[in-house]
Amino acid sequence: MIYRRIRDLREDSDLTQKKMGEILSCSQRVYSNYERGELDIPTEILIKLADFHKVSVDYLLERTDKKEVNR
């Protein structure tokens, strides 16, 4: 699921939910809700997450298993 992917990417980067919230300009609570699937992730946040982790939005959405961004 998308929520597992964003959590795994965050943990792979050794970041806390609080730090990701700061990076994304949202609270730790909101970010936590994204990871648990309790809130839909807005498109602008998906793009920020993809850019930050250097992966494609398609990877986050599980439309592909390739992390690389096609440019």
Distance bins in CASP14 RR format, pairs under 12 A and 6 or more apart:
PFRMAT RR
TARGET T0000
AUTHOR 0000-0000-0000
RMODE 2
METHOD distances of the structure
MODEL  1
1 7 0 0 0 0 1 0 0 0 0 0 0
1 8 0 0 0 0 0 1 0 0 0 0 0
1 34 0 0 0 0 0 1 0 0 0 0 0
1 35 0 0 0 0 0 1 0 0 0 0 0
1 36 0 0 0 0 0 1 0 0 0 0 0
1 37 1 0 0 1 0 0 0 0 0 0 0
1 41 0 0 0 0 0 1 0 0 0 0 0
1 60 0 0 0 0 0 1 0 0 0 0 0
1 61 0 0 0 0 0 1 0 0 0 0 0
1 62 1 0 0 1 0 0 0 0 0 0 0
2 8 0 0 0 0 0 1 0 0 0 0 0
2 9 0 0 0 0 0 1 0 0 0 0 0
2 34 0 0 0 0 1 0 0 0 0 0 0
2 35 0 0 0 0 1 0 0 0 0 0 0
2 36 0 0 0 0 0 1 0 0 0 0 0
2 37 0 0 0 0 1 0 0 0 0 0 0
2 39 0 0 0 0 0 1 0 0 0 0 0
2 40 0 0 0 0 1 0 0 0 0 0 0
2 41 1 0 0 1 0 0 0 0 0 0 0
2 45 0 0 0 0 0 1 0 0 0 0 0
2 46 0 0 0 0 1 0 0 0 0 0 0
2 49 0 0 0 0 1 0 0 0 0 0 0
2 50 0 0 0 0 0 1 0 0 0 0 0
2 55 0 0 0 0 0 1 0 0 0 0 0
2 57 0 0 0 0 0 1 0 0 0 0 0
2 58 0 0 0 0 0 1 0 0 0 0 0
2 59 0 0 0 0 1 0 0 0 0 0 0
2 60 1 0 1 0 0 0 0 0 0 0 0
2 61 1 0 1 0 0 0 0 0 0 0 0
2 62 1 0 0 1 0 0 0 0 0 0 0
2 63 0 0 0 0 1 0 0 0 0 0 0
3 9 0 0 0 0 0 1 0 0 0 0 0
3 10 0 0 0 0 0 1 0 0 0 0 0
3 31 0 0 0 0 0 1 0 0 0 0 0
3 32 0 0 0 0 0 1 0 0 0 0 0
3 33 0 0 0 0 1 0 0 0 0 0 0
3 34 1 0 0 1 0 0 0 0 0 0 0
3 35 1 0 1 0 0 0 0 0 0 0 0
3 36 1 0 0 1 0 0 0 0 0 0 0
3 37 1 0 1 0 0 0 0 0 0 0 0
3 38 0 0 0 0 1 0 0 0 0 0 0
3 39 0 0 0 0 1 0 0 0 0 0 0
3 40 0 0 0 0 0 1 0 0 0 0 0
3 41 0 0 0 0 1 0 0 0 0 0 0
3 46 0 0 0 0 0 1 0 0 0 0 0
3 49 0 0 0 0 0 1 0 0 0 0 0
3 60 0 0 0 0 1 0 0 0 0 0 0
3 61 0 0 0 0 0 1 0 0 0 0 0
3 62 0 0 0 0 0 1 0 0 0 0 0
4 10 0 0 0 0 0 1 0 0 0 0 0
4 11 0 0 0 0 0 1 0 0 0 0 0
4 34 0 0 0 0 0 1 0 0 0 0 0
4 35 0 0 0 0 1 0 0 0 0 0 0
4 36 0 0 0 0 0 1 0 0 0 0 0
4 37 0 0 0 0 1 0 0 0 0 0 0
4 60 0 0 0 0 0 1 0 0 0 0 0
4 62 0 0 0 0 1 0 0 0 0 0 0
5 11 0 0 0 0 0 1 0 0 0 0 0
5 12 0 0 0 0 0 1 0 0 0 0 0
5 34 0 0 0 0 0 1 0 0 0 0 0
5 35 0 0 0 0 1 0 0 0 0 0 0
5 37 0 0 0 0 0 1 0 0 0 0 0
5 41 0 0 0 0 0 1 0 0 0 0 0
5 46 0 0 0 0 0 1 0 0 0 0 0
5 49 0 0 0 0 1 0 0 0 0 0 0
5 50 0 0 0 0 0 1 0 0 0 0 0
5 53 0 0 0 0 1 0 0 0 0 0 0
5 55 0 0 0 0 1 0 0 0 0 0 0
5 56 0 0 0 0 0 1 0 0 0 0 0
5 57 0 0 0 0 0 1 0 0 0 0 0
5 58 0 0 0 0 0 1 0 0 0 0 0
5 59 1 0 0 1 0 0 0 0 0 0 0
5 60 1 0 1 0 0 0 0 0 0 0 0
5 61 0 0 0 0 1 0 0 0 0 0 0
5 62 1 0 0 1 0 0 0 0 0 0 0
5 63 0 0 0 0 0 1 0 0 0 0 0
5 64 0 0 0 0 0 1 0 0 0 0 0
5 65 0 0 0 0 0 1 0 0 0 0 0
5 67 0 0 0 0 1 0 0 0 0 0 0
6 12 0 0 0 0 0 1 0 0 0 0 0
6 13 0 0 0 0 0 1 0 0 0 0 0
6 15 0 0 0 0 0 1 0 0 0 0 0
6 17 0 0 0 0 0 1 0 0 0 0 0
6 20 0 0 0 0 1 0 0 0 0 0 0
6 21 0 0 0 0 0 1 0 0 0 0 0
6 23 0 0 0 0 0 1 0 0 0 0 0
6 24 0 0 0 0 0 1 0 0 0 0 0
6 31 0 0 0 0 1 0 0 0 0 0 0
6 32 0 0 0 0 0 1 0 0 0 0 0
6 33 0 0 0 0 0 1 0 0 0 0 0
6 34 1 0 0 1 0 0 0 0 0 0 0
6 35 1 0 1 0 0 0 0 0 0 0 0
6 36 0 0 0 0 0 1 0 0 0 0 0
6 37 0 0 0 0 1 0 0 0 0 0 0
6 39 0 0 0 0 0 1 0 0 0 0 0
6 41 1 0 0 1 0 0 0 0 0 0 0
6 45 0 0 0 0 1 0 0 0 0 0 0
6 46 0 0 0 0 1 0 0 0 0 0 0
6 48 0 0 0 0 0 1 0 0 0 0 0
6 49 1 0 1 0 0 0 0 0 0 0 0
6 50 0 0 0 0 1 0 0 0 0 0 0
6 52 0 0 0 0 0 1 0 0 0 0 0
6 53 0 0 0 0 1 0 0 0 0 0 0
6 55 0 0 0 0 1 0 0 0 0 0 0
6 57 0 0 0 0 0 1 0 0 0 0 0
6 59 0 0 0 0 0 1 0 0 0 0 0
6 60 1 0 0 1 0 0 0 0 0 0 0
6 61 0 0 0 0 0 1 0 0 0 0 0
6 62 0 0 0 0 0 1 0 0 0 0 0
7 13 0 0 0 0 0 1 0 0 0 0 0
7 15 0 0 0 0 0 1 0 0 0 0 0
7 16 0 0 0 0 0 1 0 0 0 0 0
7 17 0 0 0 0 1 0 0 0 0 0 0
7 20 0 0 0 0 1 0 0 0 0 0 0
7 31 0 0 0 0 0 1 0 0 0 0 0
7 32 0 0 0 0 1 0 0 0 0 0 0
7 34 0 0 0 0 1 0 0 0 0 0 0
7 35 1 0 1 0 0 0 0 0 0 0 0
7 36 0 0 0 0 1 0 0 0 0 0 0
7 37 0 0 0 0 0 1 0 0 0 0 0
7 49 0 0 0 0 0 1 0 0 0 0 0
7 53 0 0 0 0 0 1 0 0 0 0 0
7 60 0 0 0 0 0 1 0 0 0 0 0
8 15 0 0 0 0 0 1 0 0 0 0 0
8 35 0 0 0 0 1 0 0 0 0 0 0
8 49 0 0 0 0 0 1 0 0 0 0 0
8 53 0 0 0 0 1 0 0 0 0 0 0
8 55 0 0 0 0 0 1 0 0 0 0 0
8 59 0 0 0 0 0 1 0 0 0 0 0
8 60 0 0 0 0 0 1 0 0 0 0 0
8 62 0 0 0 0 0 1 0 0 0 0 0
8 67 0 0 0 0 0 1 0 0 0 0 0
9 15 0 0 0 0 1 0 0 0 0 0 0
9 20 0 0 0 0 1 0 0 0 0 0 0
9 23 0 0 0 0 0 1 0 0 0 0 0
9 34 0 0 0 0 0 1 0 0 0 0 0
9 35 0 0 0 0 0 1 0 0 0 0 0
9 49 1 0 0 1 0 0 0 0 0 0 0
9 50 0 0 0 0 1 0 0 0 0 0 0
9 51 0 0 0 0 0 1 0 0 0 0 0
9 52 0 0 0 0 1 0 0 0 0 0 0
9 53 1 0 1 0 0 0 0 0 0 0 0
9 54 0 0 0 0 1 0 0 0 0 0 0
9 55 1 0 0 1 0 0 0 0 0 0 0
9 59 0 0 0 0 1 0 0 0 0 0 0
9 60 0 0 0 0 1 0 0 0 0 0 0
9 67 0 0 0 0 1 0 0 0 0 0 0
10 16 0 0 0 0 1 0 0 0 0 0 0
10 17 1 0 0 1 0 0 0 0 0 0 0
10 18 0 0 0 0 0 1 0 0 0 0 0
10 19 0 0 0 0 1 0 0 0 0 0 0
10 20 1 0 1 0 0 0 0 0 0 0 0
10 21 0 0 0 0 1 0 0 0 0 0 0
10 23 0 0 0 0 1 0 0 0 0 0 0
10 24 0 0 0 0 0 1 0 0 0 0 0
10 28 0 0 0 0 0 1 0 0 0 0 0
10 31 0 0 0 0 1 0 0 0 0 0 0
10 32 0 0 0 0 0 1 0 0 0 0 0
10 34 0 0 0 0 0 1 0 0 0 0 0
10 35 1 0 0 1 0 0 0 0 0 0 0
10 49 0 0 0 0 1 0 0 0 0 0 0
10 52 0 0 0 0 1 0 0 0 0 0 0
10 53 0 0 0 0 1 0 0 0 0 0 0
10 60 0 0 0 0 0 1 0 0 0 0 0
11 17 0 0 0 0 0 1 0 0 0 0 0
11 19 0 0 0 0 0 1 0 0 0 0 0
11 20 0 0 0 0 0 1 0 0 0 0 0
11 35 0 0 0 0 0 1 0 0 0 0 0
11 53 0 0 0 0 0 1 0 0 0 0 0
12 52 0 0 0 0 0 1 0 0 0 0 0
12 53 0 0 0 0 1 0 0 0 0 0 0
12 54 0 0 0 0 0 1 0 0 0 0 0
12 55 0 0 0 0 0 1 0 0 0 0 0
12 67 0 0 0 0 0 1 0 0 0 0 0
13 19 0 0 0 0 1 0 0 0 0 0 0
13 20 0 0 0 0 1 0 0 0 0 0 0
13 23 0 0 0 0 1 0 0 0 0 0 0
13 49 0 0 0 0 0 1 0 0 0 0 0
13 52 0 0 0 0 1 0 0 0 0 0 0
13 53 1 0 0 1 0 0 0 0 0 0 0
13 54 0 0 0 0 0 1 0 0 0 0 0
13 55 0 0 0 0 0 1 0 0 0 0 0
14 20 0 0 0 0 0 1 0 0 0 0 0
15 21 0 0 0 0 1 0 0 0 0 0 0
15 22 0 0 0 0 1 0 0 0 0 0 0
15 23 1 0 0 1 0 0 0 0 0 0 0
15 24 0 0 0 0 0 1 0 0 0 0 0
15 28 0 0 0 0 0 1 0 0 0 0 0
15 31 0 0 0 0 0 1 0 0 0 0 0
15 35 0 0 0 0 0 1 0 0 0 0 0
15 49 0 0 0 0 0 1 0 0 0 0 0
15 52 0 0 0 0 1 0 0 0 0 0 0
15 53 0 0 0 0 1 0 0 0 0 0 0
16 22 0 0 0 0 1 0 0 0 0 0 0
16 23 0 0 0 0 0 1 0 0 0 0 0
16 28 1 0 0 1 0 0 0 0 0 0 0
16 31 0 0 0 0 1 0 0 0 0 0 0
16 32 0 0 0 0 0 1 0 0 0 0 0
16 35 0 0 0 0 0 1 0 0 0 0 0
17 23 0 0 0 0 0 1 0 0 0 0 0
17 24 0 0 0 0 0 1 0 0 0 0 0
17 26 0 0 0 0 0 1 0 0 0 0 0
17 27 0 0 0 0 1 0 0 0 0 0 0
17 28 1 0 1 0 0 0 0 0 0 0 0
17 29 0 0 0 0 1 0 0 0 0 0 0
17 30 0 0 0 0 1 0 0 0 0 0 0
17 31 1 0 1 0 0 0 0 0 0 0 0
17 32 1 0 1 0 0 0 0 0 0 0 0
17 33 0 0 0 0 1 0 0 0 0 0 0
17 34 0 0 0 0 1 0 0 0 0 0 0
17 35 1 0 0 1 0 0 0 0 0 0 0
17 36 0 0 0 0 0 1 0 0 0 0 0
18 24 0 0 0 0 0 1 0 0 0 0 0
18 26 0 0 0 0 0 1 0 0 0 0 0
18 27 0 0 0 0 1 0 0 0 0 0 0
18 28 1 0 1 0 0 0 0 0 0 0 0
18 29 0 0 0 0 1 0 0 0 0 0 0
18 30 0 0 0 0 0 1 0 0 0 0 0
18 31 1 0 0 1 0 0 0 0 0 0 0
18 32 0 0 0 0 1 0 0 0 0 0 0
19 26 0 0 0 0 0 1 0 0 0 0 0
19 27 0 0 0 0 0 1 0 0 0 0 0
19 28 0 0 0 0 1 0 0 0 0 0 0
19 31 0 0 0 0 1 0 0 0 0 0 0
19 52 0 0 0 0 0 1 0 0 0 0 0
20 26 0 0 0 0 1 0 0 0 0 0 0
20 27 0 0 0 0 0 1 0 0 0 0 0
20 28 0 0 0 0 1 0 0 0 0 0 0
20 29 0 0 0 0 0 1 0 0 0 0 0
20 30 0 0 0 0 0 1 0 0 0 0 0
20 31 1 0 1 0 0 0 0 0 0 0 0
20 32 0 0 0 0 1 0 0 0 0 0 0
20 34 0 0 0 0 1 0 0 0 0 0 0
20 35 0 0 0 0 1 0 0 0 0 0 0
20 41 0 0 0 0 0 1 0 0 0 0 0
20 45 0 0 0 0 0 1 0 0 0 0 0
20 48 0 0 0 0 1 0 0 0 0 0 0
20 49 0 0 0 0 1 0 0 0 0 0 0
20 52 0 0 0 0 1 0 0 0 0 0 0
20 53 0 0 0 0 0 1 0 0 0 0 0
21 27 1 0 0 1 0 0 0 0 0 0 0
21 28 1 0 1 0 0 0 0 0 0 0 0
21 29 0 0 0 0 1 0 0 0 0 0 0
21 30 1 0 0 1 0 0 0 0 0 0 0
21 31 1 0 1 0 0 0 0 0 0 0 0
21 32 0 0 0 0 1 0 0 0 0 0 0
21 33 0 0 0 0 0 1 0 0 0 0 0
21 34 0 0 0 0 1 0 0 0 0 0 0
21 35 0 0 0 0 0 1 0 0 0 0 0
21 45 0 0 0 0 1 0 0 0 0 0 0
21 48 0 0 0 0 0 1 0 0 0 0 0
21 49 0 0 0 0 0 1 0 0 0 0 0
21 52 0 0 0 0 0 1 0 0 0 0 0
22 28 0 0 0 0 1 0 0 0 0 0 0
22 30 0 0 0 0 0 1 0 0 0 0 0
22 31 0 0 0 0 1 0 0 0 0 0 0
22 48 0 0 0 0 0 1 0 0 0 0 0
22 52 0 0 0 0 0 1 0 0 0 0 0
23 31 0 0 0 0 1 0 0 0 0 0 0
23 45 0 0 0 0 0 1 0 0 0 0 0
23 48 1 0 0 1 0 0 0 0 0 0 0
23 49 0 0 0 0 1 0 0 0 0 0 0
23 51 0 0 0 0 0 1 0 0 0 0 0
23 52 1 0 0 1 0 0 0 0 0 0 0
23 53 0 0 0 0 0 1 0 0 0 0 0
24 30 0 0 0 0 1 0 0 0 0 0 0
24 31 1 0 0 1 0 0 0 0 0 0 0
24 32 0 0 0 0 0 1 0 0 0 0 0
24 34 0 0 0 0 1 0 0 0 0 0 0
24 35 0 0 0 0 0 1 0 0 0 0 0
24 41 0 0 0 0 1 0 0 0 0 0 0
24 42 0 0 0 0 1 0 0 0 0 0 0
24 44 0 0 0 0 1 0 0 0 0 0 0
24 45 1 0 1 0 0 0 0 0 0 0 0
24 46 0 0 0 0 0 1 0 0 0 0 0
24 47 0 0 0 0 0 1 0 0 0 0 0
24 48 1 0 1 0 0 0 0 0 0 0 0
24 49 1 0 0 1 0 0 0 0 0 0 0
24 50 0 0 0 0 0 1 0 0 0 0 0
24 51 0 0 0 0 0 1 0 0 0 0 0
24 52 1 0 0 1 0 0 0 0 0 0 0
24 53 0 0 0 0 0 1 0 0 0 0 0
25 31 0 0 0 0 0 1 0 0 0 0 0
25 42 0 0 0 0 0 1 0 0 0 0 0
25 44 0 0 0 0 1 0 0 0 0 0 0
25 45 0 0 0 0 1 0 0 0 0 0 0
25 48 0 0 0 0 1 0 0 0 0 0 0
25 52 0 0 0 0 0 1 0 0 0 0 0
26 32 0 0 0 0 1 0 0 0 0 0 0
26 33 0 0 0 0 1 0 0 0 0 0 0
26 34 0 0 0 0 1 0 0 0 0 0 0
26 35 0 0 0 0 0 1 0 0 0 0 0
26 39 0 0 0 0 1 0 0 0 0 0 0
26 41 0 0 0 0 0 1 0 0 0 0 0
26 42 0 0 0 0 1 0 0 0 0 0 0
26 44 0 0 0 0 0 1 0 0 0 0 0
26 45 1 0 0 1 0 0 0 0 0 0 0
26 48 0 0 0 0 1 0 0 0 0 0 0
26 49 0 0 0 0 0 1 0 0 0 0 0
27 33 0 0 0 0 1 0 0 0 0 0 0
27 34 0 0 0 0 0 1 0 0 0 0 0
27 39 0 0 0 0 0 1 0 0 0 0 0
28 34 0 0 0 0 0 1 0 0 0 0 0
28 35 0 0 0 0 0 1 0 0 0 0 0
29 35 0 0 0 0 0 1 0 0 0 0 0
29 36 0 0 0 0 0 1 0 0 0 0 0
29 38 0 0 0 0 0 1 0 0 0 0 0
29 39 0 0 0 0 1 0 0 0 0 0 0
30 36 0 0 0 0 0 1 0 0 0 0 0
30 37 0 0 0 0 0 1 0 0 0 0 0
30 38 0 0 0 0 1 0 0 0 0 0 0
30 39 1 0 0 1 0 0 0 0 0 0 0
30 40 0 0 0 0 0 1 0 0 0 0 0
30 41 0 0 0 0 1 0 0 0 0 0 0
30 42 0 0 0 0 0 1 0 0 0 0 0
30 45 0 0 0 0 1 0 0 0 0 0 0
31 37 0 0 0 0 0 1 0 0 0 0 0
31 38 0 0 0 0 0 1 0 0 0 0 0
31 39 0 0 0 0 1 0 0 0 0 0 0
31 41 0 0 0 0 1 0 0 0 0 0 0
31 45 0 0 0 0 1 0 0 0 0 0 0
31 48 0 0 0 0 0 1 0 0 0 0 0
31 49 0 0 0 0 1 0 0 0 0 0 0
32 38 0 0 0 0 1 0 0 0 0 0 0
32 39 0 0 0 0 1 0 0 0 0 0 0
33 39 1 0 1 0 0 0 0 0 0 0 0
33 40 0 0 0 0 1 0 0 0 0 0 0
33 41 0 0 0 0 1 0 0 0 0 0 0
33 42 0 0 0 0 0 1 0 0 0 0 0
33 45 0 0 0 0 0 1 0 0 0 0 0
34 40 0 0 0 0 1 0 0 0 0 0 0
34 41 1 0 1 0 0 0 0 0 0 0 0
34 42 0 0 0 0 1 0 0 0 0 0 0
34 45 1 0 0 1 0 0 0 0 0 0 0
34 46 0 0 0 0 1 0 0 0 0 0 0
34 48 0 0 0 0 0 1 0 0 0 0 0
34 49 0 0 0 0 1 0 0 0 0 0 0
34 60 0 0 0 0 0 1 0 0 0 0 0
35 41 0 0 0 0 1 0 0 0 0 0 0
35 45 0 0 0 0 0 1 0 0 0 0 0
35 49 0 0 0 0 0 1 0 0 0 0 0
39 45 0 0 0 0 1 0 0 0 0 0 0
40 46 0 0 0 0 1 0 0 0 0 0 0
40 61 0 0 0 0 0 1 0 0 0 0 0
41 47 0 0 0 0 0 1 0 0 0 0 0
41 48 0 0 0 0 1 0 0 0 0 0 0
41 49 1 0 0 1 0 0 0 0 0 0 0
41 50 0 0 0 0 0 1 0 0 0 0 0
41 57 0 0 0 0 0 1 0 0 0 0 0
41 60 0 0 0 0 1 0 0 0 0 0 0
41 61 0 0 0 0 1 0 0 0 0 0 0
42 48 0 0 0 0 1 0 0 0 0 0 0
42 49 0 0 0 0 0 1 0 0 0 0 0
43 49 0 0 0 0 0 1 0 0 0 0 0
43 50 0 0 0 0 0 1 0 0 0 0 0
43 57 0 0 0 0 1 0 0 0 0 0 0
43 60 0 0 0 0 0 1 0 0 0 0 0
43 61 0 0 0 0 0 1 0 0 0 0 0
44 50 0 0 0 0 0 1 0 0 0 0 0
44 51 0 0 0 0 0 1 0 0 0 0 0
44 57 0 0 0 0 0 1 0 0 0 0 0
45 51 0 0 0 0 0 1 0 0 0 0 0
45 52 0 0 0 0 0 1 0 0 0 0 0
45 57 0 0 0 0 0 1 0 0 0 0 0
45 60 0 0 0 0 0 1 0 0 0 0 0
46 52 0 0 0 0 0 1 0 0 0 0 0
46 53 0 0 0 0 0 1 0 0 0 0 0
46 55 0 0 0 0 0 1 0 0 0 0 0
46 56 0 0 0 0 0 1 0 0 0 0 0
46 57 1 0 1 0 0 0 0 0 0 0 0
46 58 0 0 0 0 0 1 0 0 0 0 0
46 59 0 0 0 0 0 1 0 0 0 0 0
46 60 1 0 1 0 0 0 0 0 0 0 0
46 61 1 0 0 1 0 0 0 0 0 0 0
46 63 0 0 0 0 0 1 0 0 0 0 0
47 53 0 0 0 0 0 1 0 0 0 0 0
47 55 0 0 0 0 0 1 0 0 0 0 0
47 56 0 0 0 0 0 1 0 0 0 0 0
47 57 1 0 0 1 0 0 0 0 0 0 0
47 58 0 0 0 0 0 1 0 0 0 0 0
47 60 0 0 0 0 1 0 0 0 0 0 0
47 61 0 0 0 0 0 1 0 0 0 0 0
47 69 0 0 0 0 0 1 0 0 0 0 0
48 55 0 0 0 0 0 1 0 0 0 0 0
48 57 0 0 0 0 0 1 0 0 0 0 0
48 60 0 0 0 0 0 1 0 0 0 0 0
49 55 0 0 0 0 1 0 0 0 0 0 0
49 56 0 0 0 0 0 1 0 0 0 0 0
49 57 0 0 0 0 1 0 0 0 0 0 0
49 59 0 0 0 0 0 1 0 0 0 0 0
49 60 1 0 0 1 0 0 0 0 0 0 0
49 61 0 0 0 0 0 1 0 0 0 0 0
50 56 1 0 0 1 0 0 0 0 0 0 0
50 57 1 0 1 0 0 0 0 0 0 0 0
50 58 0 0 0 0 1 0 0 0 0 0 0
50 59 1 0 0 1 0 0 0 0 0 0 0
50 60 1 0 1 0 0 0 0 0 0 0 0
50 61 0 0 0 0 1 0 0 0 0 0 0
50 63 0 0 0 0 0 1 0 0 0 0 0
50 64 0 0 0 0 0 1 0 0 0 0 0
50 67 0 0 0 0 1 0 0 0 0 0 0
50 68 0 0 0 0 0 1 0 0 0 0 0
50 69 1 0 0 1 0 0 0 0 0 0 0
50 70 0 0 0 0 0 1 0 0 0 0 0
51 57 0 0 0 0 1 0 0 0 0 0 0
51 60 0 0 0 0 0 1 0 0 0 0 0
51 69 0 0 0 0 1 0 0 0 0 0 0
51 71 0 0 0 0 0 1 0 0 0 0 0
52 60 0 0 0 0 0 1 0 0 0 0 0
52 69 0 0 0 0 0 1 0 0 0 0 0
53 59 0 0 0 0 1 0 0 0 0 0 0
53 60 0 0 0 0 1 0 0 0 0 0 0
53 67 0 0 0 0 1 0 0 0 0 0 0
53 68 0 0 0 0 0 1 0 0 0 0 0
53 69 0 0 0 0 1 0 0 0 0 0 0
54 60 0 0 0 0 0 1 0 0 0 0 0
54 67 1 0 0 1 0 0 0 0 0 0 0
54 68 0 0 0 0 1 0 0 0 0 0 0
54 69 1 0 0 1 0 0 0 0 0 0 0
54 71 0 0 0 0 0 1 0 0 0 0 0
55 61 0 0 0 0 0 1 0 0 0 0 0
55 62 0 0 0 0 0 1 0 0 0 0 0
55 63 0 0 0 0 0 1 0 0 0 0 0
55 64 0 0 0 0 1 0 0 0 0 0 0
55 65 0 0 0 0 0 1 0 0 0 0 0
55 66 0 0 0 0 1 0 0 0 0 0 0
55 67 1 0 1 0 0 0 0 0 0 0 0
55 68 1 0 0 1 0 0 0 0 0 0 0
55 69 1 0 0 1 0 0 0 0 0 0 0
55 70 0 0 0 0 0 1 0 0 0 0 0
56 62 0 0 0 0 0 1 0 0 0 0 0
56 63 0 0 0 0 1 0 0 0 0 0 0
56 64 1 0 0 1 0 0 0 0 0 0 0
56 65 0 0 0 0 0 1 0 0 0 0 0
56 66 1 0 0 1 0 0 0 0 0 0 0
56 67 1 0 0 1 0 0 0 0 0 0 0
56 68 1 0 0 1 0 0 0 0 0 0 0
56 69 1 0 1 0 0 0 0 0 0 0 0
56 70 1 0 0 1 0 0 0 0 0 0 0
56 71 0 0 0 0 1 0 0 0 0 0 0
57 63 0 0 0 0 1 0 0 0 0 0 0
57 64 0 0 0 0 1 0 0 0 0 0 0
57 67 0 0 0 0 0 1 0 0 0 0 0
57 69 0 0 0 0 1 0 0 0 0 0 0
57 70 0 0 0 0 0 1 0 0 0 0 0
58 64 1 0 1 0 0 0 0 0 0 0 0
58 65 0 0 0 0 1 0 0 0 0 0 0
58 66 0 0 0 0 1 0 0 0 0 0 0
58 67 0 0 0 0 1 0 0 0 0 0 0
58 68 0 0 0 0 0 1 0 0 0 0 0
58 69 0 0 0 0 1 0 0 0 0 0 0
58 70 0 0 0 0 1 0 0 0 0 0 0
59 65 1 0 0 1 0 0 0 0 0 0 0
59 66 1 0 0 1 0 0 0 0 0 0 0
59 67 1 0 1 0 0 0 0 0 0 0 0
59 68 0 0 0 0 1 0 0 0 0 0 0
59 69 0 0 0 0 1 0 0 0 0 0 0
59 70 0 0 0 0 0 1 0 0 0 0 0
60 66 0 0 0 0 0 1 0 0 0 0 0
60 67 0 0 0 0 1 0 0 0 0 0 0
60 69 0 0 0 0 0 1 0 0 0 0 0
64 70 0 0 0 0 1 0 0 0 0 0 0
END
